[in-house]
């Protein structure tokens, strides 16, 4: 436990801003994930490199900086980056590759820079089924959340271990897009990551579970909304309107706070209601309703 405490205390001092970055470094340190890739700005690079040196982790930095193309309504989140030159310009971020085993971080950097997405995903420890789906479906939607939802054949609730959509709020056990929300291989990875987190910080592990066991109303352009306290019965999701989080506070957010249940007509069609009274209907391929438990 002393080793874990020392690692976690050093990690907290890094202040990497979002908890899933801390999680990535923990599971890499435990050997559960071969390598992770982070997007880090200039102010954090030296500290991260020093941290890796002190804890015996291999560190590689990309040859170029990137600037994220911000997605509308997603709290500054970006699903696409573009290279910027020269690297001396202010702003932008670096790709950082970190591994426990020597040489793996360099392999990940090489694979990504060569554009070999399958090899890159393999080095990062992503399941083959998820890599295949990503390569086949990438680009169908701007964001792969809806791809994963459309590939999920079972009815909700879905495995909370696979709730990577919680990343929009800083928490996700997974760092990849699972092929479906009931992907067994992804869920097993996430479960092993959670057990490692519990060893390092039971408090942080509890936070991850709280966010993972949520319902999420996702839109491609108009925000992502998390419902933390809910029950699902006969495709009616009843919730506590005080337990709503949103990447934006817009008309959809207001409708959710005014309502107390969501009638789920399908994956891409919901009605926000108060009692039996409809407040707002959302439908279309750019909308997704996900319930995790």
N, C-alpha and C positions, 0 to 999 in steps of 0.2 A: 504493500500500500504506500510505502514511503516514496517509491519510484513514481507511482501514479500521481501522488500529491505534488511532488516536485515538478513533474511535467505540466500538470494542470495549472499550478500557480504561475509558472512561466508563461503558459498559454494565455491566461487572463491578462497578464501585463502587456501582451502584444496588442490587445484590443482590436481584434479583426472585424469588429462591428456586427457581424451576423453569426448567430450560433452554429449554422451548418458548416461554417469554415472551421470552427473549433472541432466539431465532430469529425470532419475529414482528417484533420491532423491526428486526432486520437486513434481513429481506426487504421490509419497508415502506420502509426507507431506500434499498434498491436499486431501488425502483419495481416489484418483482415482485408485490407485493400492494398493492392500492389503499388498504386501511385494515385495521387490526386493532382488536379490542376485548379489553380485559383487565379482570379483576376485581381491584381493588387496595384495600388497607386504608388507613386514615388515615396511618399512619406512613410510607408510601411515596409518597403523592400529591405532596407538594411536590417531592421529589427527581425524580420522573418528569416533572413539569411543567417543571422547570428543565432537565432533560436534553433534552427535546423542543425547548425554546426555543434551547438552545445548538447543536443540530444541525439546525435549520431544519425541524422537524416540527410539524404542526398537532396541537393537543391539545384535546380536549373531555371534560368530565366530566358524568355523568348528573345529573339534577335530584333524584334520590333515592338513598338507600342500599338495599342488598339484603342479605339473610341467606340463605345457602344451606341447603336442606333436605338434610342429609347422607344419602348412600346407604349402606345397610348393607353392611359388609365391603369398602368401597372407599377406605380410608385417608383419610377425611374428604372425599372427592370428592363434589361435588354436581351433579346434572343439572337441578335446579330451584331457582330463587331466588324469594324473596318480598320486596316492598318494605317498608321500615321507615321510620317517621317518629316524632319529628322527626329530622333529620339530625345534630343535636347529640348524640344518644345515642352512648355508647361502643359499640364493636363494629360489626359489619356491614362491608360493602365498597361501593366505588363502581365503576360501569362507566366505563372510560376508553377513549376512541376516539382513535386516532392515525393520521395519514396524512401522506404526503409532499406531496401536492397540496393546496393551500389550499381549504378548503370541504368536502372529502370527509368529514372526521371529523364535521363538523356534520351532514352529510347522513345519515351512519350513525346518529348519535344520534337524529335525527328519525325515521328509518325504524323503529328498534327501539322507540322510545317510542310510536309510532303503532300498533305491532303488525303492520306490513307485513313479515312474515318473508321473503317472496320478494325484495322490494326490498333488505332488509337484507343477505341473503345475497349478492345481486348486487353491492352496494357493497363487501362484504368479499372479492369475487373468487372466490366459490364457483362451480363449473361448474353449468350449467343442469340437467343430468341429476341431479346430486346435490341441488339445491334442490327439484326436483320430487319426488324420492323422499322427502326429508325431510318435505315438506308432506303427502304422501299417506300416509306410514307413521308419522309422529310420534305417539306415544301408544300404539302397538301394544304396545311394551315400555316399561318405565320408562327403560331405557337403550338408545340407538340402536345399540349394538354388535351385538346380536342381529338387528336389522333388516337391517343391512348384510350380516351373515353369511347370513341367509336369502335375500337378494337376489343372492348370489354363486352362479352356476350351475356354474362350473368346479371341478374338484378342486384341492386344495392341492398344492404350495405356492402361496400368493398373492403378489402383488407386494409386496415389502418396503416400497416407497415409500408404500403405502396403509395401513401398520400404525399407524392412529391410536390403537389400543388401548394402545400403549406410553405414551400420555399419563398413564395411572395411575401410571407410574413416572417421570414428569417429562419424557419425551422423545416428541415426535411432530412429524414434518415438516408434517403437515396440521393445520389448525385447524377442519376441518369433518368431518362424517360423509360419506364417499364413498358413492355409490349402490350400489357393490359393492366387494369387495376387489380386483377386477381392473379398476376404472374407469381407462381410459386417460388421460382428461383430468386426473383427480386425480393419477395417477402422474407425469404430465409436470410438473405444478405442483410436486410434492414434489421431483422431480429438479432443477428449477431452483433451489429453495430450498436443497437440499444443496450445489449448486455455489457459491451465494452464501456459505454457511457456511464452505466450504473457503477462500474468499478472506479471511474475517475471522479464522478460527481452525481450523486443520487438526485440532487436538486435539478441539475441540468437535464438529466434523463427524464424526470417527471414533466418538465416543461415540453420536451419533445413529444411525449405521449399525449399531453393535453392538446397540442396543436395538431398532431397526427389524427386524433380521434375527433375530427370535426366534419361538418358538412360545408361544401364550397359551391357557391354559385359563381361560375366563371363566364366572363364575356371577353371576346377578342379585343374589343376597343373601349369598352365602357366600365372597366374595373373588375376586380376580383373581390369576392365577399365571403368571409368566413363566419360560420355560425357554430359557436362552441357548445351551447347547451340546447339539446334537442332530443326528440323522440320520433321514431318513424313507425307508422302503422297504416296499412292499406294505402300506401303511396301518398300519405299526408305527413309532412314533416312539421311537427309542432315545435316552436322554439321560444326562447326568452329573448325579447327584443333588445334587452340591455346587453346581450352577449354577441353583438355583431361587430365584426372588424371589416374595414374596407380599405383598399388601396387608394380609393378616392371617396369623397363624400359628395355624391351627386344624387340625381333623382331616384336611381335604383336603391342607393343606400337609404335614402329617406323612406322609400316604400317599405323596405325591410324593417326599419325601426318603427314604422306605423303598423305593421302587420304582426301576426303571431303564428302564422302557418304558411306553408308552401304546398300547393297541390302539384304533384309531379305527374304530368301527362306523358312525359317521355324524357329521354336523355337531353333533348334540345328544346324542351317545351315545359314551362312552369307557370303557375299563377300564384303570385304573392297575395295573401288574403288576410283579413282580420275576421275570425270566425268563418262564416260562409260568404262574406262580402269580398269580392275581387277588388284588389287595389291596382295591380299591374300584371300584365301577361308578358312574358319574354319567350320568344321562339326563334328558331333559325339555326343554321349550321354554325353560327358564330357564338352560340350560347351553349353552356353545358352545366348540368346539375350533378354533383357528386356527393354521395353520402358514405362516410367511412366509419367503421366500428370494429 
